[in-house]
Amino acid sequence: MSQSADKFDAATRSRTMRAVKSKDTAPEMKVRRLAHALGHRFRLHRKDLPGAPDLVFPRSRKIIFVHGCFWHGHNCPRGARMPKANADYWSAKIFRNKTRDEAAQEQLKSQRWNVLVIWECELRDDMELKARLSAFLDIPKPS
């Protein structure tokens, strides 16, 4: 393997990938702080619900997923990047993630949960994020 193809050896790459968090990420923490500041209380990562949603608002039956653009295959510039090393692996992994996300969201909707996905790239504009969260959380649940 040449230095230009992969700048890390296998042990370093493995250690780096193990350090990638799935919970309590910076994007998730930003959404949590904002939802709390707006006066909403929630539960975290309920494993009894499909997809173990990041934020669960049980009384209003609303759920928020905070997705990293790369890991969940968003169609933004960051999500569209594909690593050059081991491209087949990453393509298949991201496809599996997207398929799993879609299935979890469909199950939640069939259980009468209202679902919102917030992408990492959407966190740059604080005012827009606040407006989006307010619009989603302040609307009464459908009967």
PyMOL commands that set and color helices and strands:
alter all, ss='L'
color gray80, all
select helices_A, chain A and resi 10-18+26-37+77-80+87-110+120-123+126-138
alter helices_A, ss='H'
color red, helices_A
select strands_A, chain A and resi 43-44+55-57+62-67+114-119
alter strands_A, ss='S'
color yellow, strands_A
deselect
rebuild
show_as cartoon
